[in-house]
Amino acid sequence: MIVKKAGTILLNLQTKKIGLVYRDSEKDYTFPKGHLEAGETLEKCAVRETEEETLRANHLLINKEICINTYTTPSGENVENYMYIAIDDGPTSKKIDLKDQENLKWISLNDVENILSYDNLKEFWNKIKSPIKDIFKNNGNISPAILTDLGICPTCYDKENNNCLYGNVSDRLLFENNEFECFLVDNPRADGHVIISTKKHYKDMMEIPDDLCSKIFIFAKNMMNVLKEVYYCESVYLCTMCDGLMNHFHIQLIPRYDFEKRGSKNFVKPRKEYVEDKEKINNLRNSIKSTNLNFINNLIIRKATYSDCKELSYLKREIWETTYRGIYPDAKLDSYDYLKNEEKFKNYIDNPNQQLYVVTDNNVIIAYIEFGKPFRPFENYEQEIGLFYIRKDYQGSGLGKKLFDFAYEYIKITGVDKFFISCHKYNFNAQKFYEKMGGKIVKVDDDMANNGLPQVKYEYKI
């Protein structure tokens, strides 16, 4: 059984000294610590034990452990000891039981190693001595560099603690999914300087899974075009300088303008103050939404190309078989013309009023969606989702909703206040999905309408 304890490195910001405790029972010097009580968090345990042993009120400087020391006591107890950094707040006003008290000794920074009684604590202290010294220099203020030196990822810590380091970056966020995000830099080397960063830790590019690496660099390629379109820069430089265990692998895109010389000096241009330009930010976000690439979970959604059309024709036939056998007449399914449908997909791509996107998994198309100006006019609607097909083994995975939301956001950009979707009158599974997405029925065909393929039309308000 593992016994959990928690303790602190107690700092006095006025005297620049460290609080150690001398235990008469063990005849040793150590950091204040103690057993985790039932229903208690490790953080509360660390503060409570420090207060009881030193008779000093205190608070944690960082709400995350800086180390987990493991050891076995002479009695055979296996211990996990979670260590935090605490700031001394002066004498406690609480009544502390005499049995819980130890002898507090304030020790100067350079003497701590010699005073500590155990080699594992000496080793631990030597690892954190430098950042502790920096905390004293900063009068107790935490910086990203200090957190890094303590083995804590500043990016993760910032997000877990209400943007305490970098502030709220939502106004600079241009794109995110569950794998990476793209945002404007708060101290840019050029207007339009952005970072694309993974959400998980990767020491460097060599650690990134190949599929994620591919997605990031394909996104970067498209983002370069977006930056050129919005900022009218002449070129965009790409660099990455990741090297560390707590890295969120990231690449930087730095625009170069026509008044700047070409060359590597663009990577080290002086940083400048970030100035918010809401119009450009909106243009960037809208361009990203409408560009050739976006991501849904671990799948890629991109604009269809001519080279996709044959595969799309075969996928359409496969989905028709699993969806419409028993709904469509057998003759319609059995006489499916692959070449004719391949040409239809090419016509969608050629039509500037319609958008055809495909979803790929490991470069295999598993879904597609078409939206834009109605192929067949209906009342006064200016936009529709015309084609919406997902391979059977990907249905029910949440892909449908994400793909619907993708089309919804694109249609929203056009400025219309509504659009519609049609589906077969007897495709009840599709109807359940469209109703779940908020659609309201605005028309139901007679069974003989549309050459015996009656439709139900759903309206969506924007």
VEXDREN-2710 file (C-alpha; in Angstrom, 1 decimal):
% VEXDREN-2710
k/r/px/py/pz
1/MET/0.0/0.0/0.0
2/ILE/1.3/3.5/-0.9
3/VAL/1.0/6.2/1.7
4/LYS/0.5/9.7/0.4
5/LYS/2.0/12.7/2.0
6/ALA/2.4/16.4/1.1
7/GLY/4.7/19.1/2.1
8/THR/6.2/22.4/1.1
9/ILE/9.3/24.4/0.4
10/LEU/8.4/27.3/2.7
11/LEU/9.7/30.7/1.5
12/ASN/10.0/33.9/3.5
13/LEU/10.0/36.7/0.9
14/GLN/11.2/39.3/3.3
15/THR/14.3/37.5/4.7
16/LYS/14.9/35.4/1.6
17/LYS/15.2/32.2/3.7
18/ILE/13.8/28.7/3.6
19/GLY/11.9/27.1/6.4
20/LEU/13.2/23.7/7.5
21/VAL/11.9/21.7/10.5
22/TYR/14.1/19.9/13.0
23/ARG/12.4/16.8/14.4
24/ASP/13.5/15.9/17.9
25/SER/12.1/12.4/17.5
26/GLU/14.3/11.7/14.4
27/LYS/17.1/14.1/15.1
28/ASP/17.0/15.3/11.5
29/TYR/16.3/18.4/9.4
30/THR/13.8/18.1/6.6
31/PHE/11.1/20.1/4.8
32/PRO/7.7/20.3/6.5
33/LYS/5.3/17.5/5.4
34/GLY/2.8/15.0/6.7
35/HIS/0.1/12.4/5.9
36/LEU/-2.9/13.0/3.7
37/GLU/-6.1/12.9/5.7
38/ALA/-9.4/11.4/4.5
39/GLY/-11.3/13.7/2.2
40/GLU/-8.4/16.1/1.9
41/THR/-6.7/17.3/-1.3
42/LEU/-2.9/17.1/-1.6
43/GLU/-2.7/20.9/-1.8
44/LYS/-4.7/21.4/1.4
45/CYS/-2.6/18.7/3.1
46/ALA/0.6/20.5/2.2
47/VAL/-0.6/23.8/3.6
48/ARG/-2.1/22.3/6.8
49/GLU/1.0/20.1/7.6
50/THR/3.3/23.1/7.0
51/GLU/1.2/25.3/9.3
52/GLU/1.0/22.6/12.1
53/GLU/4.8/21.8/12.0
54/THR/6.1/25.4/11.7
55/LEU/3.3/27.4/13.4
56/ARG/3.3/29.6/10.3
57/ALA/0.3/30.5/8.2
58/ASN/1.1/30.0/4.5
59/HIS/-0.3/29.7/1.0
60/LEU/0.8/27.8/-2.1
61/LEU/2.6/29.9/-4.6
62/ILE/1.9/27.4/-7.4
63/ASN/-1.1/25.1/-7.3
64/LYS/0.8/22.2/-8.7
65/GLU/3.4/19.9/-7.1
66/ILE/7.0/20.5/-8.2
67/CYS/8.1/17.0/-7.3
68/ILE/6.9/13.6/-6.1
69/ASN/9.5/12.0/-3.9
70/THR/9.1/8.3/-3.3
71/TYR/10.9/6.4/-0.5
72/THR/10.5/3.6/2.0
73/THR/10.5/4.3/5.7
74/PRO/12.5/2.1/8.1
75/SER/9.2/0.6/9.1
76/GLY/8.6/-0.5/5.5
77/GLU/6.0/2.2/4.6
78/ASN/6.1/3.0/0.9
79/VAL/5.6/6.8/0.6
80/GLU/4.7/9.2/-2.2
81/ASN/5.5/12.7/-1.0
82/TYR/4.1/15.6/-3.1
83/MET/6.1/18.8/-2.6
84/TYR/4.8/22.3/-3.3
85/ILE/6.1/25.8/-2.9
86/ALA/4.5/27.9/-0.2
87/ILE/4.8/31.5/0.9
88/ASP/5.1/32.3/4.6
89/ASP/2.2/34.5/5.8
90/GLY/3.4/35.0/9.4
91/PRO/2.5/33.4/12.7
92/THR/-0.6/31.2/12.6
93/SER/-3.7/32.2/14.6
94/LYS/-4.8/28.6/14.9
95/LYS/-4.4/26.5/17.9
96/ILE/-2.0/23.7/17.0
97/ASP/-1.7/20.5/19.0
98/LEU/1.7/20.1/20.6
99/LYS/2.2/16.7/19.1
100/ASP/2.0/18.1/15.6
101/GLN/4.6/20.9/16.2
102/GLU/8.2/20.7/15.1
103/ASN/11.1/23.2/15.5
104/LEU/11.2/25.7/12.7
105/LYS/14.6/26.9/11.5
106/TRP/15.0/29.6/8.9
107/ILE/17.9/28.7/6.7
108/SER/19.7/30.9/4.0
109/LEU/19.5/29.7/0.4
110/ASN/23.2/28.6/0.3
111/ASP/23.1/26.6/3.5
112/VAL/20.0/24.5/2.9
113/GLU/21.9/21.6/1.3
114/ASN/24.3/21.3/4.2
115/ILE/21.6/21.4/6.8
116/LEU/19.3/18.8/5.2
117/SER/19.8/15.3/6.7
118/TYR/19.1/13.1/3.7
119/ASP/20.8/12.7/0.4
120/ASN/17.5/12.4/-1.6
121/LEU/16.4/15.7/-0.2
122/LYS/19.8/17.3/-0.9
123/GLU/19.5/16.1/-4.5
124/PHE/15.9/17.4/-4.8
125/TRP/17.0/20.8/-3.3
126/ASN/19.9/21.2/-5.8
127/LYS/17.4/20.7/-8.7
128/ILE/15.1/23.5/-7.5
129/LYS/17.6/25.9/-5.9
130/SER/18.1/28.1/-9.0
131/PRO/14.3/28.7/-9.7
132/ILE/13.8/29.3/-5.9
133/LYS/16.5/31.9/-6.1
134/ASP/14.7/33.5/-9.1
135/ILE/11.4/33.5/-7.1
136/PHE/13.1/35.5/-4.4
137/LYS/14.5/37.9/-7.1
138/ASN/11.0/38.3/-8.5
139/ASN/9.5/39.0/-5.1
140/GLY/7.3/35.9/-5.3
141/ASN/6.1/36.5/-8.8
142/ILE/6.0/33.4/-11.1
143/SER/7.2/33.6/-14.7
144/PRO/7.1/31.0/-17.5
145/ALA/10.8/30.6/-17.2
146/ILE/10.6/29.8/-13.5
147/LEU/7.8/27.2/-14.1
148/THR/9.9/25.6/-16.8
149/ASP/12.9/25.3/-14.5
150/LEU/10.6/23.7/-11.9
151/GLY/9.5/21.1/-14.4
152/ILE/6.0/22.6/-14.9
153/CYS/4.7/23.4/-18.4
154/PRO/3.8/27.1/-18.3
155/THR/1.3/26.7/-21.2
156/CYS/-0.6/24.0/-19.4
157/TYR/-0.4/25.8/-16.0
158/ASP/-1.7/29.0/-17.6
159/LYS/-4.8/27.2/-19.0
160/GLU/-5.4/25.3/-15.8
161/ASN/-5.3/28.5/-13.7
162/ASN/-7.5/31.0/-15.5
163/ASN/-4.9/32.4/-17.9
164/CYS/-2.8/33.7/-15.0
165/LEU/0.4/33.9/-17.1
166/TYR/-0.5/35.0/-20.6
167/GLY/-4.0/36.4/-20.1
168/ASN/-7.0/35.5/-22.1
169/VAL/-5.9/34.6/-25.6
170/SER/-9.3/33.9/-27.1
171/ASP/-9.2/37.2/-28.9
172/ARG/-6.1/36.0/-30.7
173/LEU/-7.2/32.4/-31.3
174/LEU/-7.8/31.8/-35.0
175/PHE/-8.4/28.0/-35.1
176/GLU/-8.4/25.0/-32.7
177/ASN/-9.4/21.3/-32.6
178/ASN/-8.6/18.6/-30.2
179/GLU/-5.0/18.2/-31.5
180/PHE/-3.7/21.7/-32.2
181/GLU/-4.4/25.4/-32.3
182/CYS/-3.4/28.4/-34.2
183/PHE/-3.2/31.9/-32.7
184/LEU/-1.6/35.3/-33.3
185/VAL/1.6/36.0/-31.3
186/ASP/1.3/38.6/-28.5
187/ASN/4.8/40.0/-29.3
188/PRO/5.1/39.5/-33.0
189/ARG/8.1/39.8/-35.2
190/ALA/5.8/41.0/-38.0
191/ASP/2.1/41.8/-38.5
192/GLY/0.4/38.4/-38.9
193/HIS/3.0/36.4/-37.0
194/VAL/1.1/33.2/-35.9
195/ILE/2.0/30.0/-34.0
196/ILE/0.5/26.6/-34.7
197/SER/0.9/24.5/-31.5
198/THR/0.0/21.0/-30.4
199/LYS/-2.1/20.5/-27.4
200/LYS/-0.1/17.5/-26.1
201/HIS/3.6/17.6/-25.2
202/TYR/6.1/16.6/-27.8
203/LYS/9.8/17.2/-27.2
204/ASP/10.4/18.0/-30.8
205/MET/9.2/17.1/-34.3
206/MET/10.7/13.7/-34.1
207/GLU/8.2/12.7/-31.4
208/ILE/5.1/13.7/-33.3
209/PRO/2.9/10.9/-34.8
210/ASP/3.1/11.0/-38.6
211/ASP/-0.6/11.7/-39.1
212/LEU/-0.5/14.6/-36.7
213/CYS/2.7/16.0/-38.3
214/SER/1.0/15.8/-41.7
215/LYS/-2.1/17.6/-40.5
216/ILE/-0.1/20.4/-38.9
217/PHE/2.1/21.1/-42.0
218/ILE/-0.8/20.8/-44.4
219/PHE/-2.6/23.3/-42.2
220/ALA/0.5/25.5/-42.1
221/LYS/0.7/25.5/-45.9
222/ASN/-2.9/26.7/-46.2
223/MET/-2.4/29.2/-43.4
224/MET/0.5/30.8/-45.3
225/ASN/-1.9/31.5/-48.2
226/VAL/-4.5/32.9/-45.8
227/LEU/-1.8/35.3/-44.3
228/LYS/-0.8/36.4/-47.8
229/GLU/-4.5/37.0/-48.7
230/VAL/-5.3/39.0/-45.5
231/TYR/-2.0/40.9/-44.8
232/TYR/-0.8/41.3/-48.4
233/CYS/2.6/40.1/-47.4
234/GLU/5.1/39.0/-50.1
235/SER/6.1/35.7/-48.4
236/VAL/5.7/33.7/-45.2
237/TYR/8.6/32.1/-43.4
238/LEU/8.2/28.9/-41.3
239/CYS/10.4/27.9/-38.4
240/THR/10.4/25.6/-35.4
241/MET/12.8/25.6/-32.5
242/CYS/11.4/23.1/-30.1
243/ASP/13.7/21.2/-27.7
244/GLY/12.5/20.1/-24.3
245/LEU/10.5/17.5/-22.5
246/MET/7.6/19.9/-21.8
247/ASN/7.3/21.4/-25.2
248/HIS/4.0/21.8/-27.0
249/PHE/5.5/21.3/-30.5
250/HIS/4.9/24.4/-32.4
251/ILE/5.8/26.1/-35.6
252/GLN/5.9/29.8/-36.3
253/LEU/4.7/31.5/-39.5
254/ILE/6.4/34.9/-39.9
255/PRO/5.3/37.2/-42.8
256/ARG/7.8/39.1/-44.9
257/TYR/6.7/42.2/-46.6
258/ASP/7.9/43.7/-49.9
259/PHE/9.8/46.4/-48.1
260/GLU/11.9/43.8/-46.2
261/LYS/14.9/42.0/-47.6
262/ARG/14.8/38.2/-48.1
263/GLY/16.8/35.9/-45.9
264/SER/17.2/34.3/-42.5
265/LYS/17.3/37.7/-40.7
266/ASN/13.5/37.6/-40.9
267/PHE/13.5/34.9/-38.3
268/VAL/15.1/37.3/-35.7
269/LYS/13.3/40.6/-36.6
270/PRO/12.8/42.7/-33.5
271/ARG/9.7/41.9/-31.6
272/LYS/7.0/44.5/-31.6
273/GLU/3.9/45.4/-29.6
274/TYR/0.8/43.4/-30.6
275/VAL/-2.0/45.7/-31.9
276/GLU/-5.4/44.1/-32.2
277/ASP/-7.1/44.5/-35.6
278/LYS/-10.5/43.0/-35.3
279/GLU/-11.3/43.3/-39.0
280/LYS/-8.2/41.3/-39.9
281/ILE/-8.9/38.7/-37.2
282/ASN/-12.4/38.2/-38.5
283/ASN/-11.0/37.9/-42.1
284/LEU/-8.4/35.3/-40.9
285/ARG/-11.0/33.2/-39.2
286/ASN/-13.4/33.4/-42.1
287/SER/-10.7/32.5/-44.6
288/ILE/-9.6/29.5/-42.5
289/LYS/-13.2/28.3/-42.4
290/SER/-13.5/28.6/-46.2
291/THR/-10.0/27.4/-47.1
292/ASN/-9.2/24.0/-48.5
293/LEU/-8.5/22.4/-45.2
294/ASN/-10.1/21.9/-41.8
295/PHE/-10.0/19.0/-39.2
296/ILE/-12.7/16.9/-37.5
297/ASN/-11.3/14.9/-34.6
298/ASN/-8.6/12.8/-36.2
299/LEU/-10.1/13.0/-39.7
300/ILE/-9.3/15.6/-42.4
301/ILE/-12.0/17.6/-44.2
302/ARG/-10.9/19.4/-47.4
303/LYS/-12.3/20.7/-50.6
304/ALA/-12.9/18.0/-53.2
305/THR/-10.6/17.9/-56.3
306/TYR/-11.0/16.3/-59.7
307/SER/-8.8/13.4/-58.6
308/ASP/-11.4/12.6/-55.9
309/CYS/-14.4/12.2/-58.3
310/LYS/-13.9/8.5/-59.2
311/GLU/-13.5/7.6/-55.6
312/LEU/-16.6/9.7/-54.7
313/SER/-18.6/7.9/-57.4
314/TYR/-17.8/4.5/-55.9
315/LEU/-18.4/5.8/-52.4
316/LYS/-21.8/7.1/-53.4
317/ARG/-22.8/3.7/-54.8
318/GLU/-21.6/2.0/-51.6
319/ILE/-23.7/4.3/-49.4
320/TRP/-26.7/4.0/-51.6
321/GLU/-26.5/0.3/-51.2
322/THR/-26.4/0.4/-47.4
323/THR/-28.9/3.2/-47.0
324/TYR/-31.4/3.0/-49.9
325/ARG/-31.7/-0.7/-50.7
326/GLY/-35.4/-1.3/-49.9
327/ILE/-36.2/2.4/-50.3
328/TYR/-35.1/3.1/-53.8
329/PRO/-36.3/0.8/-56.6
330/ASP/-33.8/-2.0/-57.1
331/ALA/-33.5/-1.0/-60.8
332/LYS/-32.2/2.4/-59.8
333/LEU/-29.5/0.9/-57.6
334/ASP/-28.6/-1.9/-60.0
335/SER/-28.3/0.5/-63.0
336/TYR/-26.0/3.0/-61.2
337/ASP/-23.7/4.6/-63.7
338/TYR/-20.2/5.2/-62.2
339/LEU/-18.9/7.4/-65.0
340/LYS/-22.0/9.5/-65.1
341/ASN/-21.8/10.2/-61.4
342/GLU/-18.1/10.9/-61.6
343/GLU/-18.9/13.7/-64.1
344/LYS/-21.6/15.0/-61.7
345/PHE/-19.0/15.4/-59.0
346/LYS/-16.8/17.3/-61.4
347/ASN/-19.7/19.6/-62.2
348/TYR/-20.1/20.4/-58.5
349/ILE/-16.4/21.3/-58.2
350/ASP/-16.7/23.5/-61.3
351/ASN/-19.8/25.3/-60.0
352/PRO/-18.7/28.5/-58.2
353/ASN/-22.0/28.6/-56.3
354/GLN/-21.5/25.2/-54.7
355/GLN/-19.0/23.9/-52.3
356/LEU/-18.0/20.2/-52.3
357/TYR/-16.0/18.9/-49.3
358/VAL/-14.7/15.4/-48.6
359/VAL/-13.7/13.8/-45.3
360/THR/-10.7/11.5/-45.4
361/ASP/-9.3/8.9/-42.9
362/ASN/-5.8/7.8/-43.8
363/ASN/-6.3/9.3/-47.3
364/VAL/-9.5/7.3/-47.9
365/ILE/-12.7/9.3/-48.5
366/ILE/-15.3/8.2/-45.9
367/ALA/-17.8/11.1/-46.2
368/TYR/-18.7/14.1/-48.3
369/ILE/-21.0/17.1/-48.1
370/GLU/-22.1/19.7/-50.7
371/PHE/-23.7/23.0/-49.9
372/GLY/-24.3/26.4/-51.5
373/LYS/-26.9/27.8/-53.9
374/PRO/-29.8/25.3/-54.3
375/PHE/-29.3/22.9/-57.2
376/ARG/-33.1/22.9/-57.7
377/PRO/-34.6/26.2/-56.6
378/PHE/-37.0/26.0/-53.6
379/GLU/-39.2/28.9/-52.6
380/ASN/-37.1/31.9/-51.6
381/TYR/-34.2/29.9/-50.1
382/GLU/-30.7/31.0/-51.2
383/GLN/-28.7/28.2/-49.6
384/GLU/-29.0/24.5/-49.0
385/ILE/-27.0/21.5/-47.9
386/GLY/-27.6/19.4/-51.0
387/LEU/-25.4/16.2/-50.5
388/PHE/-24.7/14.7/-47.2
389/TYR/-23.2/11.2/-47.2
390/ILE/-21.3/9.3/-44.5
391/ARG/-20.0/5.7/-44.9
392/LYS/-22.0/3.3/-42.7
393/ASP/-19.1/2.4/-40.4
394/TYR/-18.6/6.1/-39.5
395/GLN/-22.2/6.8/-38.9
396/GLY/-23.1/7.4/-35.2
397/SER/-19.6/8.5/-34.4
398/GLY/-20.4/12.2/-34.0
399/LEU/-18.9/12.9/-37.5
400/GLY/-22.4/13.9/-38.8
401/LYS/-22.9/16.7/-36.3
402/LYS/-19.4/18.1/-36.8
403/LEU/-19.8/18.0/-40.6
404/PHE/-23.2/19.6/-40.3
405/ASP/-21.7/22.3/-38.0
406/PHE/-18.9/22.9/-40.6
407/ALA/-21.4/23.5/-43.4
408/TYR/-23.6/25.6/-41.1
409/GLU/-20.7/28.0/-40.3
410/TYR/-19.8/28.3/-43.9
411/ILE/-23.4/29.1/-44.9
412/LYS/-23.6/31.6/-42.1
413/ILE/-20.8/33.6/-43.6
414/THR/-22.9/34.2/-46.7
415/GLY/-25.3/36.4/-44.7
416/VAL/-28.5/34.4/-45.2
417/ASP/-30.9/33.8/-42.3
418/LYS/-32.0/30.3/-43.2
419/PHE/-31.2/27.3/-45.4
420/PHE/-32.8/23.9/-46.1
421/ILE/-31.9/20.2/-46.5
422/SER/-33.9/17.6/-48.4
423/CYS/-34.0/13.8/-47.7
424/HIS/-36.0/10.9/-48.9
425/LYS/-39.4/10.7/-47.4
426/TYR/-38.8/7.1/-46.1
427/ASN/-35.2/7.6/-45.0
428/PHE/-36.2/7.7/-41.3
429/ASN/-32.7/7.5/-39.9
430/ALA/-31.7/10.7/-41.8
431/GLN/-34.9/12.4/-40.7
432/LYS/-34.1/11.7/-37.1
433/PHE/-30.7/13.2/-37.5
434/TYR/-31.9/16.3/-39.3
435/GLU/-34.5/16.9/-36.6
436/LYS/-31.9/16.4/-33.9
437/MET/-29.8/19.1/-35.6
438/GLY/-32.8/21.5/-35.2
439/GLY/-34.5/21.2/-38.5
440/LYS/-38.2/22.0/-38.9
441/ILE/-40.2/20.3/-41.7
442/VAL/-41.4/22.9/-44.3
443/LYS/-42.6/20.5/-47.0
444/VAL/-43.4/16.8/-47.5
445/ASP/-43.8/15.4/-51.0
446/ASP/-46.6/13.1/-52.2
447/ASP/-45.2/9.6/-52.9
448/MET/-45.3/10.0/-56.6
449/ALA/-43.4/13.4/-56.6
450/ASN/-39.9/13.8/-58.0
451/ASN/-40.2/10.7/-60.3
452/GLY/-41.2/8.5/-57.4
453/LEU/-38.5/9.7/-55.0
454/PRO/-40.5/11.8/-52.6
455/GLN/-38.6/14.3/-50.4
456/VAL/-39.0/15.9/-47.0
457/LYS/-37.5/19.4/-46.7
458/TYR/-36.1/20.7/-43.4
459/GLU/-35.5/24.4/-42.7
460/TYR/-32.7/25.7/-40.4
461/LYS/-32.7/29.2/-39.0
462/ILE/-29.3/31.0/-38.6
END
